Amino acid sequence: MSEENLPDFGNTELAFRHLSDKELGRGRLLFELLSRPWLVAIGSFMAKLALAIRLPISWAVKPTVYAQFCGGENIEESEATIEMLYNNNVRTILDYSAEGVDSEQDLDLTCSEILKTIDAASTDPRHAFAVFKPSGLSTNGLLSKDKTKFSRADKEAWSRVERRFRSICSSTAEAGGRVLIDAEETWIQDSIDELAEDMMSDFNRETAVVFTTVQLYRHDRLDYLKELTNRAEESGYHVGVKLVRGAYMEKERERAKRKGYPSPIQVDKKHTDADFDSAVQFCLDNLDRIHLFAGSHNETSNLHLCRMMSERGIAKNDTRVTFSQLLGMSDPITFNLAAHGYNVAKYVPYGPIREAMPYLIRRAKENSSVAGQTTRELTLIRKEVARRNR
Ligand SMILES: Cc1cc2nc3c(=O)[nH]c(=O)nc-3n(C[C@H](O)[C@H](O)[C@H](O)COP(=O)(O)OP(=O)(O)OC[C@H]3O[C@@H](n4cnc5c(N)ncnc54)[C@H](O)[C@@H]3O)c2cc1C
């Protein structure tokens, strides 16, 4: 493919045409604030404190950071975002992100909320996938526990977790949809992988309905992806896989050091990037078995995927390949890919403000620690503001 057929992520007119001047200004101010780590540290501390002592914080959070990164407090409130995305050829992945939930009742409630997103998507072409975080359906304690040491109560709790996973996957299959299972920390990921593989084996016979997640910042994951594909080949099911770099690097390294075991994380970013590219290539070379969902804000990786598709003669709109970014981040990638005809979807997190706070704090921290990311967002927003003011 000639380079002019590839998306140009620097095309800010196209990237931000869905934003009014006021919304663009809000984005600029927010990313300017997020580019100051000391400010994010203080802001996160204050937010956690306000939550702990139950101070009302909606007035400060809702029109700012929440409006940037979340769709609304419920599915109905997210409607305007869903519609705006669809009008720009981008589909929605409703993401109900309840974090730190622990009681059985709350885990059941999270499961019902995810079932609602599947229901909302079932007759609505604006939705691309459903998604859930396994720690919303099980306590972390249970996910991290050695199965051979399960007590009777643990076994009962585990069968409830399996039931929640199964009800989400079977409802998705019945609705003709697709569902992503997010990946989390290594100490709970083995249990998640086991459940995800069971679900893929049960629901991915004809096509990929259930998608597991592989984090390429782990040095063992490229091999895992290949072994998983061999197992799927032998058992006759499709692999659905979301490839990401991974969100818990600092936590993983710190825990490994504290507990004295080798870090599961790659030695440096170069190795993570190389494995991400190799994993993408492996998926594209095995598209008859693997369906790929690439979750990344990295311009080079996204462009590389476009190039690799073109080299292999894979159509831009091939349903077996999806690109994805998070709401409020990397709009230049999302909207330029969509304008070029690729399948693109945004995670649209939603939920009550208090429950979305841990997610928002993570977004803020990620944006302030990934210096390049924020600088790039800011540069492009400033470029667009200047273009509009010309
Ligand atoms: C749609 C979508 C879904 C996602 N789902 C998940 C999920 O289920 N689970 C999950 O864990 N994350 C998930 N993420 C987050 C993702 O893993 C990354 O944290 C985030 O997207 C940043 O990586 P990047 O590819 O966008 O860009 P980049 O900015 O190029 O990469 C940053 C990432 O590179 C890695 N990295 C940075 N420095 C180093 C270093 N010194 N050594 C080794 N590696 C390094 C880290 O993973 C870091 O997050 C998702 C992201 C998206 C867009």
The ligand as a Tripos MOL2 file, in Angstrom:
@<TRIPOS>MOLECULE
LIG
   53    58     1     0     0
SMALL
NO_CHARGES

@<TRIPOS>ATOM
      1 C1         -8.7930   -0.5690   24.2230 C.3       1 LIG1
      2 C2         -7.7960   -0.8420   25.3060 C.ar      1 LIG1
      3 C3         -8.0040   -1.9200   26.1780 C.ar      1 LIG1
      4 C4         -7.0910   -2.1720   27.1940 C.ar      1 LIG1
      5 N1         -7.2660   -3.2650   27.9980 N.ar      1 LIG1
      6 C5         -6.3160   -3.5840   28.9170 C.ar      1 LIG1
      7 C6         -6.4100   -4.7800   29.6970 C.ar      1 LIG1
      8 O1         -7.3630   -5.5500   29.5950 O.2       1 LIG1
      9 N2         -5.4130   -5.0420   30.5760 N.ar      1 LIG1
     10 C7         -4.3160   -4.2180   30.7180 C.ar      1 LIG1
     11 O2         -3.4160   -4.5380   31.5050 O.2       1 LIG1
     12 N3         -4.2190   -3.0850   30.0060 N.ar      1 LIG1
     13 C8         -5.1770   -2.7540   29.1130 C.ar      1 LIG1
     14 N4         -5.0490   -1.6070   28.3740 N.ar      1 LIG1
     15 C9         -3.9720   -0.6210   28.6930 C.3       1 LIG1
     16 C10        -2.7040   -0.9800   27.9430 C.3       1 LIG1
     17 O3         -2.2050   -2.1910   28.4460 O.3       1 LIG1
     18 C11        -1.6070    0.0830   28.1000 C.3       1 LIG1
     19 O4         -1.3410    0.3250   29.4520 O.3       1 LIG1
     20 C12        -1.8920    1.4040   27.4630 C.3       1 LIG1
     21 O5         -2.7100    1.2880   26.3430 O.3       1 LIG1
     22 C13        -0.5670    2.0620   27.0500 C.3       1 LIG1
     23 O6          0.1130    1.2810   26.0710 O.3       1 LIG1
     24 P1          0.0680    1.6690   24.5240 P.3       1 LIG1
     25 O7          0.2570    0.4700   23.6610 O.co2     1 LIG1
     26 O8         -1.1730    2.3840   24.2910 O.co2     1 LIG1
     27 O9          1.2190    2.7340   24.3050 O.3       1 LIG1
     28 P2          2.7080    3.0320   24.7130 P.3       1 LIG1
     29 O10         2.6410    4.3850   25.3240 O.co2     1 LIG1
     30 O11         3.6060    2.8350   23.5560 O.co2     1 LIG1
     31 O12         3.1580    2.0020   25.8000 O.3       1 LIG1
     32 C14         3.1720    2.2130   27.1730 C.3       1 LIG1
     33 C15         3.2060    0.8350   27.7730 C.3       1 LIG1
     34 O13         4.4420    0.1810   27.4410 O.3       1 LIG1
     35 C16         4.8710   -0.6230   28.5260 C.3       1 LIG1
     36 N5          6.1400   -0.0870   29.0300 N.ar      1 LIG1
     37 C17         6.4240    1.2270   29.2890 C.ar      1 LIG1
     38 N6          7.6800    1.3560   29.7900 N.ar      1 LIG1
     39 C18         8.1880    0.1000   29.8510 C.ar      1 LIG1
     40 C19         9.4390   -0.4270   30.3070 C.ar      1 LIG1
     41 N7         10.3880    0.3780   30.8070 N.pl3     1 LIG1
     42 N8          9.6310   -1.7500   30.2410 N.ar      1 LIG1
     43 C20         8.6780   -2.5810   29.7410 C.ar      1 LIG1
     44 N9          7.4720   -2.1480   29.2870 N.ar      1 LIG1
     45 C21         7.2250   -0.8170   29.3460 C.ar      1 LIG1
     46 C22         3.7640   -0.5280   29.5650 C.3       1 LIG1
     47 O14         2.8680   -1.5900   29.3290 O.3       1 LIG1
     48 C23         3.1160    0.8020   29.2810 C.3       1 LIG1
     49 O15         1.7670    0.8680   29.7170 O.3       1 LIG1
     50 C24        -5.9510   -1.3360   27.3560 C.ar      1 LIG1
     51 C25        -5.7520   -0.2640   26.4760 C.ar      1 LIG1
     52 C26        -6.6400   -0.0190   25.4650 C.ar      1 LIG1
     53 C27        -6.3820    1.1270   24.5420 C.3       1 LIG1
@<TRIPOS>BOND
     1     1     2 1
     2     2     3 ar
     3     2    52 ar
     4     3     4 ar
     5     4     5 ar
     6     4    50 ar
     7     5     6 ar
     8     6     7 ar
     9     6    13 1
    10     7     8 2
    11     7     9 ar
    12     9    10 ar
    13    10    11 2
    14    10    12 ar
    15    12    13 ar
    16    13    14 ar
    17    14    15 1
    18    14    50 ar
    19    15    16 1
    20    16    17 1
    21    16    18 1
    22    18    19 1
    23    18    20 1
    24    20    21 1
    25    20    22 1
    26    22    23 1
    27    23    24 1
    28    24    25 2
    29    24    26 1
    30    24    27 1
    31    27    28 1
    32    28    29 2
    33    28    30 1
    34    28    31 1
    35    31    32 1
    36    32    33 1
    37    33    34 1
    38    33    48 1
    39    34    35 1
    40    35    36 1
    41    35    46 1
    42    36    37 ar
    43    36    45 ar
    44    37    38 ar
    45    38    39 ar
    46    39    40 ar
    47    39    45 ar
    48    40    41 1
    49    40    42 ar
    50    42    43 ar
    51    43    44 ar
    52    44    45 ar
    53    46    47 1
    54    46    48 1
    55    48    49 1
    56    50    51 ar
    57    51    52 ar
    58    52    53 1
@<TRIPOS>SUBSTRUCTURE
     1 LIG1         1 GROUP 0 **** ****
